[in-house]
Amino acid sequence: MRLEVISRSPASSRKATPLLFVHGMMHAAWCWERHFLDYFAGHGYESHAVSLRGHGNSEGRERIRWTRIAEFTDDLAQAADGLPSPPILIGHSMGGFVIQKYLEDHSAPAAVLLSSP
């Protein structure tokens, strides 16, 4: 599955652990771009936001109506596995739920859930 990932790198000293942001139902990676990715990159964090399948510029729009949470969890695993080290996960709404399901079978240094079920 081709997933859109928007990334920002710090200009100077880097923290060891990257951040991975996961959007809610009616959003995509773009919702983290302006205020979050730039902010945390400015504070030394490699910052990434994934668009889950069917969202943003990721594949799967034609199947979005039939996509299961398990498939979004697979997307999160794919995005996390593509990073040089396990990321801190930050999710809003449905993104937080996807993170919770992901953590049933995977580990992460930390997770932040914003308005999540």
HUSULTA-V306049 format. One record per backbone hydrogen bond with DSSP energy under -0.5 kcal/mol. CO is the residue of the C=O (numbers start at 0). NH is the residue of the N-H. If there is no record, write none. Layout:
CO_NH, CO_NH
This chain:
0_2, 1_58, 3_50, 5_48, 7_46, 15_17, 17_87, 18_47, 19_89, 20_49, 21_91, 23_26, 27_30, 28_31, 28_32, 29_32, 29_33, 31_35, 31_36, 32_37, 35_39, 36_40, 37_41, 38_42, 39_42, 39_44, 40_43, 43_14, 44_46, 45_18, 46_7, 47_20, 48_5, 49_22, 49_51, 50_3, 51_54, 54_57, 58_53, 59_62, 60_63, 62_65, 63_66, 67_70, 67_71, 68_72, 69_73, 70_74, 71_75, 72_76, 73_77, 74_78, 75_79, 76_80, 77_81, 79_82, 87_19, 88_111, 89_21, 90_113, 91_94, 92_95, 92_96, 93_97, 94_98, 95_99, 96_100, 97_101, 98_102, 100_103, 101_104, 101_105, 109_88, 111_90, 111_113, 112_114, 113_92
